[in-house]
Amino acid sequence: MTELGYDAAVIRDAEGSLDEQLARVAPAGIDVCLDTVGGDQLRTAVAAAREGARILVLGALSGQLAPSGTGRTAPVTLDSFQILLKKITLRGYRADDDPDVREDWTKLFAQWLSAGQITFPHARIPGIANAPQALLDAMHGRHLGMTILEP
């Protein structure tokens, strides 16, 4: 994860529960969380949050990867008492909220990528016939970043 600029990562299905992993890498708690998954990860973030923490929910991958359901819901039980006591700010955000910045973002992302200022981790999988296995591999975290199917 150091190539992405992170000090540490909490990985689903890794050794130790999410709570244990987060306690190990952030023993004093967290101040900011960008949550693209929801589900247990969001519950863990609320539990580990410090007073005044901010949590931005950018996605609900837990619902999309759930073994049952439509992928359009991502239920999770949060301890609202912790949200209240710790004065946690919890906010949802979608890219559609700022359509005017999409062009700027695409241009900046390309510039940063070309200059080597950022990396875009991805796995290229050859052949549409490999799509089912690629999906399973992505769901089980076997690839870092985006999985791209090549024709």
Sequence and secondary structure as in RCSB ss.txt:
>XXXX:A:sequence
MTELGYDAAVIRDAEGSLDEQLARVAPAGIDVCLDTVGGDQLRTAVAAAREGARILVLGALSGQLAPSGTGRTAP
VTLDSFQILLKKITLRGYRADDDPDVREDWTKLFAQWLSAGQITFPHARIPGIANAPQALLDAMHGRHLGMTILE
P
>XXXX:A:secstr
 GGGT S    TTSSS HHHHHHHH TT EEEEEESS HHHHHHHHHHEEEEEEEEE   HHHHS SSS SS   
    HHHHHHTT EEEE  GGG GGGHHHHHHHHHHHHHHTSS   EEEEE GGGHHHHHHHHHTT SSSEEEEE
 
